[in-house]
Amino acid sequence: MNRAVFLAIMLSGVSFASLTAGGAAWLQPAGFSRDPRRAEATPLRWWWAVTDNAPARRTSGARHPWQWSDRERLAERSNDASAARRAAGRRAAEPHVYDVIDGSDDPHLFFEFELFDQMMRMAYAGDALTREVYREMKDPLRQSTGLPQDFWDRVGAIAAAYRHDVLEERRLGLAKVRSPQHEAEQDAVSLQLCRDRHAALAALRQEFPRFSEFLYSAIAPNMSMTSHEPAPELEQVVVGGCR
C-alpha cells in the first residue's frame, strides 16, 4: 500500500485492525492467556475488543487523566453501576457486554499498561510502514510533551526484555502442537512478560518524567475497549506487577 494512502486511512479514523481483520481486533493485553480453553488454568484472563480509531477530543474534569491513581481507576472499573452506565448504549444490542471504555470520553480509566501495550504493538509492529506511520501520527504530541527526537529508539532499548517476551508469547501461541508442557511454558512466558512490562514502565517513567502524560495524551484518546466480564485480576497486574 502506498505510504500516503496508508497515512490517510489511519488519519481518517479507520483502525489498522479493520484493514486486516474486517473490524476491531479482539485482543488481550500482552501477558495474558489468549486461549479460552485455558481460562480456568491461569489466573490472568479476560477478553476485550480494542480499537485505535476514536477521534481524540479533550475531556473535562479537575484533573488530567494521568493524575488519577491506579487505585482510583481500579475502584471505578470494579464498580458494576459505573460499568453499566458506560455500556448502556451497547447492552441493548449486545447484552453480554460488561463495560465500554471510550478513551475520548474516559481516558483516565485506562491503566498505563494497557496504553503501553497498544503503543508498543503499533510503534514496534513487524511491518515497517505501520511503525513509520504510527510514530509519525504521534510525533506532534511527542514533541509537545517534551520527549526527545530519539524517544522511540530509547523506548525500544529500555523495553527490550518486554519486546522479547511478546515475540516469545506469539511464537508459543502459534504452535500447532499442544501439551501440558507447552501450556506451562506459555504461562511462564506470560508471567515473565507481565513482570518485564511492569519494570519497563517504571524505567520509562524514570527516564522520561512526562511519559505518563504522553500515554494519556497521545494513546488513550484514540482507544476504546469493550469487556465482557469484570476483571478482578487487575489489582494483581496493576498494583503488583504480577509479583
VEXDREN-817687 format. One record per atom (N, C-alpha, C, O): x, y, z. Coordinates in steps of 0.05 Angstrom, whole numbers, plus 5000, padded with zeros to 4 digits. Each point is the difference from the previous one (the first is absolute). Layout:
BEGIN
XYZ ...
REM end
This chain:
BEGIN
501749765000 498350245000 501850255000 501950015015 497350194969 501550254999 500050135027 497950015013 504450104995 500250125027 498050235004 498950015022 500850164958 498150225003 497149915004 498550115016 500849684969 497349895003 499749875028 497950035013 504149834996 500049875026 499650205022 498449975018 503250264980 499850215020 497250125000 498850065021 500149994955 497450124998 497949825012 498150105013 502149644983 498149815012 500150015030 497950015013 504549984998 500350005029 499050265012 498750005021 501850224966 499150265010 497050044997 498850165014 500049694967 497150034996 498449865022 497650045001 503749805016 498549875021 499549714996 498549885015 502750004964 499749724996 502449865013 502350064993 497249765025 502149865014 501549814982 498849894981 503750065025 501649814985 498749725003 500149844981 498750115042 498749745004 497849964980 499549784990 499050445004 497849974981 500949944972 498649894984 503950205010 501149944974 500849714997 499949884978 500950005044 501049735000 498049795008 500349774993 497750315023 498249805011 497150074996 498249865011 501250354975 497350074994 498550125024 497649995001 503850125018 498850125024 501950035022 502449984996 496650075028 501750045023 501549745006 498949784997 503550255012 501649765007 499249905027 499750155019 500049594983 499449875026 502749945013 501549834990 499050315031 502749995013 499849965029 497950045013 504349884999 500450025028 502650145005 501750004982 498850125041 502650125004 502149795000 499549775009 502850304981 502249814999 500549895028 499950155020 500649604982 500549885026 497549855011 500049935023 498050044960 497549875009 499449764982 500650014976 498249795035 499349764984 498050094978 498150145006 502349774970 498250064978 498249764993 498250044983 502149745029 498449764994 497849975020 500649935023 496850114969 497849975020 500049735013 499049975023 502049824963 500049735012 501949995024 499749825017 502250374985 501950005022 499350205021 501550055019 496150074978 499350225018 500049925030 500850155017 498249604988 499949925028 502749915011 500349975024 501650004958 502649905009 502050225006 502149955011 497150304983 501850225005 498550225014 497750054993 503550095026 498650215014 499850264985 498650195008 502749834968 500050244985 498249974976 500849884980 496850235021 498249964978 497950214998 498850075020 500750034957 497650134992 500350084971 502250034990 495650014996 500050044972 498750274994 498050075011 503350074970 498950264993 500650064971 501849894988 496750305002 500550104972 501250275003 499050175015 503249884971 501350255001 500150124972 500749864981 498750395016 500450144974 501750255006 500150095023 501150014956 501750245003 499150204979 501750114986 495749945013 499050174979 498050215010 498850134983 500949915043 498150205010 501250284996 502450035004 495950174988 501050274997 500850115028 498449995019 504050124982 501050115026 498650265006 499750174982 499549875042 499050265009 500550035030 500249805014 500150454994 500750055028 497649945018 497750064994 502949815028 497949945020 500050205022 502150135005 495749915008 499850195022 500749875026 500149755002 500450415018 500649895027 502150165013 501550154987 498649835039 501950165016 502949904997 501850165003 498549584991 502749894997 500549904972 498149944985 504450055008 500849874975 499849705003 500249905022 499349964956 499749715002 502349855013 499649815014 502950294981 502349865011 500450065030 501749885013 496650294998 500250075029 498349825017 500150025025 498349804963 498549815016 501849785010 502049934986 497549975037 501549785011 498949744989 497749984992 503949815008 499149744991 497849895019 498249874991 502050205034 497949925019 497350124992 497949875002 502150384990 497650144992 498949874974 497649964998 504149984984 499149874975 498849735006 498049924989 503449935028 499149745007 497250005013 498349844993 501350365025 497450025013 497850074981 497849895001 502850294980 498050084981 499349774981 497749964993 504349904998 499549784981 498949755013 498949824986 501250165040 498849785015 497250065009 498749835012 500450414983 497350085008 497949924979 500050114977 498349705030 498149894980 498150224990 499350004976 499950185041 498250214991 501350194980 498850084980 503749995025 501550174981 500449864973 499750124979 500949625022 500449854976 497449994984 500050024976 497849945038 497449984987 499350274986 498950004978 501850225035 499550264989 501650044974 498950094980 503649835021 501750044976 499249824977 500250074977 498749695030 499449804979 497150014992 499149844983 499350355028 497150004995 499450014970 498149864991 503350294994 499450024971 500549754985 498849954979 503049885031 500749754986 498349775010 499649814984 499650195041 498649775011 497349944987 499149775001 499750444987 497449954987 500349804977 498349834996 504050204990 500549824977 501749765008 499849794988 501950255032 501849785009 499849985031 501650115014 496549734995 499549985029 502449895016 500250055024 501649814962 502349875014 502250205006 501949935014 497950324975 502250195005 499950095029 497950075010 504449935003 500250095028 500750305002 498750145015 503349954970 500950275003 501150104973 501049844984 498750415011 501150134977 501550255009 498950185012 503749834982 501650235007 500950144974 501449884984 497750365012 500750164976 502050215009 499550175017 502949814971 502150185008 499550294994 501350175012 496949884970 499450284994 498250125021 499750255002 499049585014 498350095022 501249955028 500050175017 501249604986 501149925026 502849894999 500649785007 501350394983 502849904997 501249925027 501849845001 497250285020 501249955027 499549725010 501349915019 496849954968 499349735009 501949784989 500049775009 501650304971 502049814991 502349985019 500850205011 500249564993 502549975015 502350054981 499849954976 502450145036 502450054983 500949764985 500950024977 498949745035 500949774986 498449944975 501149894980 496350185020 498349964976 500950194978 500149934977 500450325030 500950204981 502849924989 500550034976 501249885042 502749924992 499949764981 501450004979 496949805027 499749774981 499250104972 501149914980 496950265019 499150104974 502150164986 500449964976 501050215038 502150164987 502249824989 500950034978 500049775038 502149824992 499149834977 501649944982 495949975018 499049834979 500150144973 500649884979 498950395020 500050144975 502750134994 500949984977 500450145042 502550144995 502349814994 502050084989 497749665019 502149804995 498849774985 500849775004 497250284979 498749804984 502149874981 502050124993 497449634999 501849874982 500250134972 502049974986 495950175007 499950144974 501250285002 499150165017 502949894967 501450265002 498250244994 500350215013 497849764968 498350224994 498250075023 499550245006 499449565008 498450055023 501550155021 499050195012 503549724994 501750145020 500450294992 499650185017 501149864959 500750284991 497650185002 500250225010 497549694979 497650175000 499050055028 499350225007 500749575010 499050045027 501750195015 498950185014 503749804984 501850185014 499750294990 500050195016 499649834958 499650274988 497450135011 499950245005 498049594998 497550105010 500250105029 498750205008 503049675008 500350075028 502250215004 500350105023 501149984956 502350175004 499350285010 501550105017 496350034974 499450265011 499650005031 501050185013 497749624997 499749985029 502649925014 500450075023 501249774963 502749945012 501550265004 501250045021 498750134959 501550265002 498750185021 501550135015 495949884986 498650185019 500449925029 499850175018 500749574986 500649915028 502950005006 500949905021 500750224961 502950035006 501649754998 502249995011 496849814975 501549754997 502050034977 499550134980 502949755023 502250054981 499549874972 498349834997 503450264984 499849904973 500549704998 498949864984 502950055034 500749715000 498349845019 500749785009 496950324997 498249885019 499449714993 500249825017 499150124958 499249734993 502349805002 499749775008 502750324984 502349835003 500649935029 500649775007 499150435011 500649965028 497849835013 500749835017 496850214975 497949835011 500549714992 499749825016 501050144959 500549724990 502249875016 499849765005 502350395001 502249885015 499249945029 500749795010 498050405003 499249975028 498049765003 500149865019 498250114961 497949795001 500949754985 498349844991 504350125005 501049774985 499049735011 499349834984 500850145042 499149745011 497049964995 499249774994 499250435009 497249984995 499549934970 498349834995 503150294987 499749954972 500749714993 498749874984 503450035029 500849724997 497849815010 499349804987 499550275036 497949845011 497549994981 498849794997 500650444991 497750014982 500549814976 498249854992 504150164997 500749824978 499949715008 499049834985 502050115039 499949725009 497249915005 499349774994 499050405018 497249935004 498649954974 498449824998 502250354982 498849964974 500949744987 498349854989 504250085014 501049754989 498649765013 499349824986 500450195040 498749785014 497149984992 498849784998 500050454998 497150014993 499549884973 497849904994 504250114988 499649904973 500749704998 499749884978 501350015043 500949724999 497649824994 497850045010 502649764973 497849824992 499749775020 497849895002 504350045012 499949785019 499450115028 501450185009 496649725004 499250085027 500549785019 499449764994 501650305029 500649805021 500050145026 500350255001 499649615021 500250125027 502750165003 500050215012 502149684976 502650145002 499950264984 501050215009 497749794968 499750244984 498450215015 500750244999 497149675013 498450195015 501450125024 499750235007 501949605006 501650105023 502150214990 500550205014 500649754963 501950194989 498750264993 501150225004 496549764984 498450244994 499550175025 500350245001 498849625021 499550145025 502450145011 499950225010 502449644988 502550115010 500850254984 500950205012 498849794962 500750234983 498150235005 500950235002 496549715001 498150215006 500650145026 499750255002 501049605018 500750115026 502550184998 500150225011 501949684975 502550154997 499550264984 501150215006 497249774974 499350244984 498750215018 500750244998 497449685018 498650185018 502150145018 499850245005 502149615006 502050125018 501950184985 500750215010 500149714966 501850174984 498650264991 501350214998 496149774997 498550244992 499950195024 500450244997 499149665027 499950165024 502750145004 500150245006 502149624990 502750115003 500550214979 501250215006 498049744969 500450184978 498650275005 501150214996 496449775014 498550245005 501350175022 500250244998 500849635023 501350145021 502550144990 500650235007 500949634976 502550114989 499450244981 501450194999 496449784985 499350214982 499050255014 500650234991 498049745031 499250235016 502450145011 500150255002 501949605006 502550115011 501550154978 501150225004 499149654973 501550124977 498650244988 501450204993 496049805006 498450214988 497950095020 497949875002 502650345013 498150085021 497150054990 498149995016 501650074958 497350054989 499049774984 498250034983 502949735021 499249774985 497049935004 498649954981 500550065044 497249945005 498250204986 497949934990 502950325011 498450214986 499849944970 497950034988 504349875000 499949934972 498149774995 498450014981 501649795036 498249774996 497150095000 498449924983 500950255036 497250085003 499250224980 497650034995 504350114995 499550214980 500049894971 498350084984 503549755010 500449904973 498849734994 499249954977 500649885043 499049734995 497149965009 498449904985 501050195040 497349945011 497750124984 498049864996 502150394994 497750114987 499149854975 497850034991 504049824997 499449864975 499449705005 500049844981 499550095044 499549725006 497249965011 498950185013 499949594982 497649925013 500249715008 501449854986 497350075035 500249735010 497349905009 498550135014 500849634976 497549875008 500749745015 501549834989 497650155035 500549755016 497449855004 497850124999 502449625004 497749835003 499749875027 498349835004 503550245014 499849915027 501750185018 501950124990 497449905035 501750155018 502849885002 500349764994 501650395015 502849905001 501250045028 501550195004 497849635014 501050035027 503149965002 501250085020 500049804959 502949965000 501550254995 502550005003 496150224990 501450254993 501950105023 502150104994 497049865031 501650105021 502749865002 502150135005 497949614990 502549855000 501950114978 502450025005 496550054972 501650094978 500950285003 502450074997 495750115010 500550295001 501750075024 502050154997 497249765026 501350085024 502549845006 502050115008 497849634987 502249835007 501949934978 502149885005 497350194970 501749924978 500449714997 502149904991 495849945016 500049714998 502149875019 500949784995 499750365026 502049895020 498549835020 501349885018 
REM end
